[in-house]
């Protein structure tokens, strides 16, 4: 029963988890706002994102949950269900991009509290990895539906049709490997996505190391 529910609603659960991590990251953002007021550039950006989290997120969160509940209840093949899930995922991707930019600005304009940036990195990393796993799965499943061919290749198991978990696992391997563990792109767009994923991971790892050093030097 549980396995059947997970298979049917894995995408709903994935977006719910991503939303929770991003909400927690927004909570940390509000604390960062008060400690970055001496730096005009970062203060302005954090102020905008802080107001978004303070006024807009409380309005969007119930809508997010309602849409996810609706998608969990309706048949899998519905076009509206697919469009709603894609819209939620795109919104999560945009928020990941904004948080990525903010985290890089914080290294140039560090807040007074050195714990906040590394805490936000720890909350940002899971949502980043999960979003990339969804992107890989969605791009591949769309390619199969339109052309009958996959744009990503699992070299370790080329004879087995990959499932959603395989794409998420491929994304998670970027934590422990400089490559995606036998996961490769078959097209230029697919290889570009893998490159962007790798760039973001190297950037986040570098930020984590620099902030850990700064925290240890206190």
Secondary structure per residue as TSV (DSSP state, phi and psi in degrees):
chain	resnum	aa	ss	phi	psi
A	1	X	-	360.0	-49.7
A	2	X	H	-64.0	-42.0
A	3	X	H	-62.1	-40.5
A	4	X	H	-65.6	-40.6
A	5	X	H	-63.9	-42.3
A	6	X	H	-65.2	-41.0
A	7	X	H	-65.2	-37.9
A	8	X	H	-75.8	-38.8
A	9	X	H	-117.5	25.5
A	10	X	H	-59.8	-37.3
A	11	X	H	-69.0	-37.4
A	12	X	H	-63.0	-46.0
A	13	X	H	-65.3	-38.6
A	14	X	H	-61.7	-46.8
A	15	X	H	-66.6	-32.2
A	16	X	H	-64.6	-44.8
A	17	X	H	-64.6	-43.6
A	18	X	H	-59.6	-43.9
A	19	X	H	-61.7	-38.8
A	20	X	H	-65.4	-43.4
A	21	X	H	-64.7	-40.1
A	22	X	H	-71.0	-32.9
A	23	X	H	-65.2	-44.3
A	24	X	H	-63.1	-38.3
A	25	X	H	-63.8	-36.6
A	26	X	H	-65.8	-34.4
A	27	X	H	-62.3	-42.9
A	28	X	H	-64.5	-34.7
A	29	X	H	-58.3	-37.8
A	30	X	H	-65.1	-36.6
A	31	X	H	-70.1	-36.9
A	32	X	H	-63.1	-34.2
A	33	X	H	-58.8	-42.3
A	34	X	H	-71.8	-22.4
A	35	X	H	-100.9	2.3
A	36	X	-	-114.5	15.9
A	37	X	T	-70.7	-15.6
A	38	X	T	-81.3	-8.9
A	39	X	-	-113.2	113.1
A	40	X	H	-62.2	-48.9
A	41	X	H	-61.8	-54.0
A	42	X	H	-68.9	-33.4
A	43	X	H	-63.6	-40.8
A	44	X	H	-66.6	-44.0
A	45	X	H	-65.3	-45.2
A	46	X	H	-67.1	-34.0
A	47	X	H	-63.1	-42.4
A	48	X	H	-64.0	-48.4
A	49	X	H	-66.9	-34.3
A	50	X	H	-65.9	-40.9
A	51	X	H	-66.4	-38.2
A	52	X	I	-59.3	-44.6
A	53	X	I	-69.7	-34.9
A	54	X	I	-75.1	-37.9
A	55	X	I	-108.0	-34.8
A	56	X	I	-90.9	-43.3
A	57	X	H	-58.7	-42.5
A	58	X	H	-59.5	-26.5
A	59	X	H	-81.7	-36.1
A	60	X	H	-79.6	-29.5
A	61	X	H	-59.8	-47.5
A	62	X	H	-61.5	-38.5
A	63	X	H	-64.1	-41.4
A	64	X	H	-57.6	-47.3
A	65	X	H	-67.3	-37.8
A	66	X	H	-64.3	-44.2
A	67	X	H	-63.9	-42.0
A	68	X	H	-64.4	-40.7
A	69	X	H	-64.0	-40.1
A	70	X	H	-62.6	-45.5
A	71	X	H	-64.4	-30.3
A	72	X	H	-73.7	-21.6
A	73	X	H	-96.3	-28.8
A	74	X	S	-85.5	164.1
A	75	X	-	-59.4	150.7
A	76	X	T	-64.4	-35.6
A	77	X	T	-83.5	4.9
A	78	X	-	-68.9	136.7
A	79	X	H	-67.5	-36.9
A	80	X	H	-64.1	-41.5
A	81	X	H	-59.2	-45.7
A	82	X	H	-62.5	-41.7
A	83	X	H	-66.3	-39.8
A	84	X	H	-66.5	-44.1
A	85	X	H	-64.2	-40.6
A	86	X	H	-62.6	-40.6
A	87	X	H	-64.2	-43.0
A	88	X	H	-63.4	-40.5
A	89	X	H	-66.7	-40.3
A	90	X	H	-63.8	-40.6
A	91	X	H	-61.1	-42.1
A	92	X	H	-63.9	-37.8
A	93	X	H	-64.5	-42.2
A	94	X	H	-62.8	-39.5
A	95	X	H	-69.1	-35.6
A	96	X	H	-61.4	-42.2
A	97	X	H	-62.7	-41.6
A	98	X	H	-65.9	-42.4
A	99	X	H	-66.5	-37.0
A	100	X	H	-61.4	-44.4
A	101	X	H	-63.2	-43.4
A	102	X	H	-63.4	-43.2
A	103	X	H	-62.7	-34.8
A	104	X	H	-73.4	-33.0
A	105	X	H	-68.8	-33.4
A	106	X	H	-65.6	-24.3
A	107	X	H	-71.8	-26.7
A	108	X	H	-86.1	-31.5
A	109	X	S	-128.3	73.6
A	110	X	-	-68.1	141.1
A	111	X	-	-72.8	165.8
A	112	X	S	-65.7	-37.5
A	113	X	-	-83.8	109.4
A	114	X	H	-75.7	-13.2
A	115	X	H	-76.6	-33.2
A	116	X	H	-61.2	-44.9
A	117	X	H	-62.0	-42.5
A	118	X	H	-71.2	-31.6
A	119	X	H	-65.8	-41.4
A	120	X	H	-67.4	-34.2
A	121	X	H	-62.6	-42.6
A	122	X	H	-65.0	-32.0
A	123	X	H	-80.5	-28.8
A	124	X	H	-76.3	-37.2
A	125	X	H	-57.8	-47.8
A	126	X	H	-60.5	-41.6
A	127	X	H	-66.4	-35.6
A	128	X	H	-61.2	-48.7
A	129	X	H	-65.6	-42.0
A	130	X	H	-68.1	-38.7
A	131	X	H	-63.5	-42.4
A	132	X	H	-65.2	-37.6
A	133	X	H	-60.5	-41.2
A	134	X	H	-66.4	-41.3
A	135	X	H	-58.9	-46.8
A	136	X	H	-60.6	-46.8
A	137	X	H	-62.8	-45.0
A	138	X	H	-66.7	-41.7
A	139	X	H	-65.3	-41.2
A	140	X	H	-69.7	-44.0
A	141	X	H	-65.4	-35.3
A	142	X	H	-68.1	-38.8
A	143	X	H	-64.5	-41.0
A	144	X	H	-63.6	-40.2
A	145	X	H	-68.2	-31.8
A	146	X	H	-96.3	-37.4
A	147	X	H	-116.8	-13.5
A	148	X	S	81.2	3.8
A	149	X	S	-128.2	146.6
A	150	X	-	-85.1	150.3
A	151	X	S	-101.9	-6.7
A	152	X	E	-120.1	144.7
A	153	X	E	-120.4	127.4
A	154	X	E	-94.9	97.2
A	155	X	G	-68.4	-22.9
A	156	X	G	-78.6	-20.5
A	157	X	G	-147.9	57.5
A	158	X	T	-67.1	-19.8
A	159	X	T	-90.8	1.3
A	160	X	S	-117.3	131.7
A	161	X	-	-68.0	118.1
A	162	X	-	-70.2	147.3
A	163	X	-	-104.8	176.9
A	164	X	H	-55.1	-38.5
A	165	X	H	-61.8	-32.9
A	166	X	H	-63.9	-38.0
A	167	X	H	-70.1	-40.7
A	168	X	H	-65.6	-41.3
A	169	X	H	-63.2	-39.3
A	170	X	H	-60.6	-39.7
A	171	X	H	-66.7	-41.6
A	172	X	H	-65.8	-27.7
A	173	X	G	-65.8	-16.8
A	174	X	G	-66.6	-13.0
A	175	X	G	-71.8	-29.7
A	176	X	T	-120.2	2.2
A	177	X	-	-143.1	148.0
A	178	X	S	-76.2	-14.5
A	179	X	S	-118.2	178.9
A	180	X	-	-98.2	32.4
A	181	X	S	56.8	56.8
A	182	X	S	82.2	7.5
A	183	X	E	-99.4	118.0
A	184	X	E	-135.7	156.7
A	185	X	E	-93.1	139.5
A	186	X	S	-95.2	-16.1
A	187	X	S	-122.7	168.4
A	188	X	H	-63.0	-42.3
A	189	X	H	-63.3	-41.2
A	190	X	H	-65.8	-42.5
A	191	X	H	-66.5	-33.7
A	192	X	H	-65.9	-41.4
A	193	X	H	-61.5	-43.8
A	194	X	H	-62.6	-38.9
A	195	X	H	-62.7	-46.2
A	196	X	H	-62.1	-40.4
A	197	X	H	-60.2	-47.6
A	198	X	H	-61.6	-40.9
A	199	X	H	-60.5	-45.6
A	200	X	H	-64.3	-39.0
A	201	X	H	-67.3	-44.5
A	202	X	H	-61.3	-38.7
A	203	X	H	-63.8	-46.9
A	204	X	H	-65.1	-40.1
A	205	X	H	-63.8	-40.9
A	206	X	H	-64.5	-40.8
A	207	X	H	-63.4	-42.0
A	208	X	H	-61.9	-44.8
A	209	X	H	-63.4	-45.0
A	210	X	H	-65.3	-36.9
A	211	X	H	-77.3	-29.7
A	212	X	H	-66.6	-39.3
A	213	X	H	-65.1	-43.5
A	214	X	H	-63.2	-37.8
A	215	X	H	-69.1	-38.2
A	216	X	H	-72.1	-22.5
A	217	X	T	-83.9	-3.7
A	218	X	-	-69.7	360.0
